[in-house]
Amino acid sequence: MWATAVGVARVRALETERENPLFRDPLAQAFAAAGGLWPSSSPLPEGDEAARRRRLGIALSIVIRTKFLDDLLRQACASGVRQVVLLGAGMDSRAFRMDWPEGTRLFEVDTAAPLDFKASVLRQERAVARCERITVAVDLREDWPGALAAAGHDPAAPTVWIAEGLLIYLPQDAVELLLARISARSAPGSRMGLTLGSRGVIERFGADAVAGSAASLWLSEMPEDPVGWLAGHGWEADPHTLRERAAAYGRPISTPPQSEERPGSLIEAVRR
């Protein structure tokens, strides 16, 4: 599944090339090229307008969520948080492309395969992290909290946790376990940024998805009441819709909503 992270990198590379990008990710093109996705390895079928719209919709969601979480991380650092944990880090290059306060420690948690691939590209690009970057090679279905602790994470100090494009690939019981583990290691003042599948997205995008594609692997959507759900884990959440954030960033979504869109696909939360 980690190969989907290379597809995300391709989207970020294309955004970086825009005249007025919402963010710049100079390493994204290198990740995409090394993974065989630059400039493109999967052209859209001619005349398949539905497939084109789905592809564009997914790409826009990646761009908007990247900007949303970039802003959340800056705000967390401004509040004094100096520990960052990226769960399912994939080809995330925030350690290299963002400005971090002195003393920031950034942990990238993922399995060995994507981290090894990423390391080879970083060596090739001679990339230098702008903070203390620590990779933690572990499967999130295993004892990742133990591995994170062994890598130096301090649960007594506030942490900003990022789960970007991750929870949609997990069954609901695994989502609950992941959140419980995060919460158990979050001091008061910790922050969290989550991206969740909006209600109905699996039916709309996954029903006729090509086998092996990202959409074919989606398993979970946001709960009916994301604020209440997170409150039950000790978090004060502020949910947003993708459409709302896209408009705020000057990239309004032109297509009408498929159904009633409820906030929750993008969530920022604080540990009280």
C-alpha positions as CSV (number, residue, x, y, z in Angstrom):
1,M,0.0,0.0,0.0
2,W,2.9,2.4,0.6
3,A,3.2,2.9,-3.2
4,T,0.1,5.1,-2.9
5,A,2.4,7.5,-1.0
6,V,4.4,8.0,-4.2
7,G,1.2,9.0,-5.9
8,V,0.6,11.6,-3.2
9,A,4.1,12.9,-3.9
10,R,3.2,13.3,-7.6
11,V,0.2,15.4,-6.7
12,R,2.4,17.5,-4.4
13,A,5.0,17.9,-7.2
14,L,2.4,19.1,-9.6
15,E,1.1,21.6,-7.0
16,T,4.6,22.9,-6.5
17,E,4.9,23.7,-10.2
18,R,1.8,25.9,-10.2
19,E,2.3,29.6,-10.4
20,N,0.7,30.3,-7.0
21,P,1.1,27.0,-5.1
22,L,-0.5,26.5,-1.7
23,F,2.8,24.9,-0.6
24,R,6.2,24.0,-2.1
25,D,7.5,20.5,-1.8
26,P,10.8,20.4,-3.7
27,L,11.5,16.7,-2.9
28,A,8.1,15.5,-4.2
29,Q,9.2,15.3,-7.8
30,A,12.2,13.2,-6.9
31,F,10.0,10.8,-4.9
32,A,7.5,10.5,-7.8
33,A,10.2,10.0,-10.4
34,A,12.0,7.3,-8.4
35,G,8.6,5.6,-8.0
36,G,7.9,5.7,-11.7
37,L,5.2,8.3,-11.5
38,W,6.7,11.3,-13.1
39,P,5.4,13.0,-15.1
40,S,2.7,10.3,-15.3
41,S,2.4,6.6,-15.6
42,S,-1.3,6.3,-15.6
43,P,-3.0,8.6,-18.2
44,L,-6.8,8.9,-17.9
45,P,-8.9,6.8,-20.3
46,E,-10.1,8.9,-23.2
47,G,-13.7,10.0,-22.8
48,D,-14.0,8.7,-19.3
49,E,-15.3,11.9,-17.7
50,A,-16.3,10.3,-14.5
51,A,-12.8,8.9,-14.0
52,R,-11.3,12.3,-14.8
53,R,-13.5,14.0,-12.2
54,R,-12.6,11.4,-9.6
55,R,-8.9,11.8,-10.3
56,L,-9.1,15.5,-10.0
57,G,-11.2,15.3,-6.9
58,I,-8.7,13.1,-5.1
59,A,-5.8,15.3,-6.2
60,L,-7.5,18.4,-4.9
61,S,-8.2,16.7,-1.6
62,I,-4.5,15.9,-1.2
63,V,-3.5,19.5,-1.9
64,I,-6.0,21.0,0.5
65,R,-5.2,18.5,3.3
66,T,-1.5,19.2,2.9
67,K,-2.0,23.0,3.3
68,F,-4.4,22.4,6.2
69,L,-1.9,20.2,8.1
70,D,1.0,22.5,7.3
71,D,-0.9,25.4,9.0
72,L,-1.8,23.2,11.9
73,L,1.9,22.2,12.5
74,R,2.9,25.9,12.4
75,Q,0.3,26.8,14.9
76,A,1.3,23.9,17.2
77,C,4.9,25.0,17.1
78,A,3.9,28.6,17.8
79,S,2.1,27.3,20.9
80,G,5.4,25.7,22.1
81,V,5.1,22.1,21.0
82,R,8.5,20.7,20.0
83,Q,7.6,17.0,19.3
84,V,6.0,16.0,16.0
85,V,4.9,12.5,15.1
86,L,3.9,11.6,11.5
87,L,2.0,8.3,11.5
88,G,2.3,6.5,8.2
89,A,4.7,9.1,7.1
90,G,5.1,7.8,3.6
91,M,6.9,10.4,1.3
92,D,6.1,13.3,3.7
93,S,9.0,15.8,3.4
94,R,7.9,18.3,6.1
95,A,11.1,17.7,8.0
96,F,13.0,19.2,5.0
97,R,10.6,21.8,3.5
98,M,9.2,23.6,6.6
99,D,10.9,26.0,9.0
100,W,11.0,24.5,12.5
101,P,11.8,26.1,15.8
102,E,15.1,25.2,17.5
103,G,14.7,22.0,19.5
104,T,12.0,20.4,17.3
105,R,12.1,16.6,17.1
106,L,10.2,15.0,14.3
107,F,9.4,11.3,14.3
108,E,8.4,9.6,11.0
109,V,6.6,6.3,11.8
110,D,6.2,3.8,8.9
111,T,7.2,0.4,7.8
112,A,10.7,-0.3,6.6
113,A,9.9,-0.5,2.9
114,P,8.8,3.1,2.4
115,L,11.3,4.5,4.8
116,D,14.2,2.7,2.9
117,F,12.9,3.9,-0.5
118,K,12.6,7.4,0.9
119,A,16.1,7.3,2.4
120,S,17.6,6.3,-1.0
121,V,15.9,9.3,-2.6
122,L,17.0,11.7,0.2
123,R,20.6,10.5,-0.2
124,Q,20.4,11.0,-3.9
125,E,19.0,14.6,-3.4
126,R,21.4,15.3,-0.6
127,A,18.5,16.5,1.4
128,V,19.2,18.1,4.8
129,A,16.4,18.1,7.5
130,R,15.6,21.4,9.2
131,C,14.9,19.7,12.5
132,E,16.0,16.6,14.3
133,R,14.4,13.9,12.2
134,I,14.0,10.4,13.6
135,T,12.7,7.5,11.6
136,V,10.8,4.7,13.4
137,A,10.4,1.6,11.2
138,V,7.4,-0.3,12.6
139,D,4.0,-1.5,11.4
140,L,1.2,0.5,12.9
141,R,-0.6,-2.9,13.5
142,E,2.2,-3.8,15.9
143,D,3.7,-2.2,19.0
144,W,4.5,1.2,17.4
145,P,4.1,3.1,20.8
146,G,7.0,0.9,22.2
147,A,9.1,1.6,19.1
148,L,8.4,5.3,19.3
149,A,9.3,5.4,23.0
150,A,12.5,3.5,22.2
151,A,13.3,6.2,19.6
152,G,13.1,8.9,22.2
153,H,9.5,10.2,22.2
154,D,8.6,11.8,25.6
155,P,4.9,11.3,26.4
156,A,5.2,13.8,29.3
157,A,5.8,16.7,26.8
158,P,3.2,17.9,24.3
159,T,3.2,16.3,20.9
160,V,1.6,17.2,17.6
161,W,0.3,14.1,15.9
162,I,-0.4,13.9,12.2
163,A,-2.4,11.1,10.6
164,E,-2.7,12.2,7.0
165,G,-4.4,10.0,4.4
166,L,-4.1,7.1,6.9
167,L,-7.3,6.3,8.8
168,I,-9.3,5.7,5.6
169,Y,-7.2,2.6,5.0
170,L,-7.9,1.1,8.5
171,P,-10.9,-0.9,9.7
172,Q,-12.9,0.9,12.4
173,D,-11.4,-1.2,15.3
174,A,-7.9,-0.3,14.2
175,V,-8.9,3.4,14.0
176,E,-10.1,3.2,17.6
177,L,-6.9,1.4,18.8
178,L,-4.7,3.9,17.0
179,L,-6.6,6.9,18.6
180,A,-6.4,5.2,22.1
181,R,-2.7,4.8,21.7
182,I,-2.2,8.3,20.6
183,S,-4.3,9.6,23.5
184,A,-2.4,7.6,26.1
185,R,0.9,9.3,25.0
186,S,-0.4,12.8,24.7
187,A,0.3,15.4,27.4
188,P,-2.1,18.3,27.9
189,G,-1.6,20.8,25.2
190,S,-0.8,18.2,22.6
191,R,-2.3,18.8,19.1
192,M,-3.6,16.4,16.5
193,G,-4.4,16.7,12.8
194,L,-6.5,14.0,11.1
195,T,-7.9,13.4,7.7
196,L,-11.0,11.2,7.5
197,G,-13.0,9.9,4.6
198,S,-16.2,11.9,4.3
199,R,-19.5,10.1,4.6
200,G,-20.3,8.2,1.4
201,V,-16.8,8.6,-0.2
202,I,-16.2,4.9,-0.3
203,E,-19.5,4.3,-2.2
204,R,-18.8,7.2,-4.6
205,F,-15.1,6.5,-5.3
206,G,-14.5,2.9,-4.2
207,A,-17.4,1.1,-5.8
208,D,-15.9,0.9,-9.3
209,A,-12.3,1.5,-8.3
210,V,-9.6,-0.4,-10.2
211,A,-8.2,-3.3,-8.1
212,G,-5.0,-2.2,-6.3
213,S,-5.8,1.5,-6.6
214,A,-5.9,3.7,-3.6
215,A,-9.7,3.9,-3.6
216,S,-10.0,0.1,-3.8
217,L,-8.2,-0.1,-0.4
218,W,-10.4,2.4,1.5
219,L,-12.1,0.9,4.6
220,S,-13.5,3.6,6.9
221,E,-15.2,6.9,6.9
222,M,-15.6,9.6,9.5
223,P,-18.1,8.8,12.4
224,E,-21.5,10.4,12.6
225,D,-20.3,12.7,15.3
226,P,-16.6,13.3,15.0
227,V,-16.5,16.0,17.8
228,G,-18.2,13.6,20.2
229,W,-16.0,10.7,19.1
230,L,-12.8,12.7,19.8
231,A,-14.2,14.1,23.1
232,G,-14.6,10.5,24.3
233,H,-10.9,10.1,23.8
234,G,-10.1,13.4,25.6
235,W,-9.7,15.7,22.7
236,E,-11.4,19.1,21.9
237,A,-11.9,18.9,18.1
238,D,-12.6,21.5,15.5
239,P,-13.9,19.8,12.3
240,H,-13.9,21.2,8.8
241,T,-15.1,20.2,5.4
242,L,-12.8,19.9,2.5
243,R,-15.1,22.3,0.5
244,E,-14.8,25.0,3.3
245,R,-11.0,24.8,3.5
246,A,-10.7,24.8,-0.3
247,A,-12.7,28.0,-0.5
248,A,-10.7,29.6,2.3
249,Y,-7.5,28.8,0.4
250,G,-8.7,30.3,-2.9
251,R,-9.3,26.9,-4.6
252,P,-13.1,26.6,-4.5
253,I,-14.7,23.3,-5.5
254,S,-16.9,24.0,-8.4
255,T,-18.9,20.8,-8.4
256,P,-22.0,20.7,-6.3
257,P,-21.9,18.5,-3.1
258,Q,-22.9,14.9,-3.7
259,S,-25.0,15.0,-0.5
260,E,-25.1,16.9,2.8
261,E,-21.5,17.6,3.6
262,R,-20.8,17.5,7.3
263,P,-17.6,18.8,8.9
264,G,-15.1,16.1,9.8
265,S,-13.0,15.2,6.8
266,L,-10.3,17.6,8.2
267,I,-9.9,17.8,11.9
268,E,-7.7,19.8,14.2
269,A,-7.8,18.8,17.9
270,V,-6.2,19.8,21.2
271,R,-5.6,17.6,24.2
272,R,-7.1,19.1,27.3
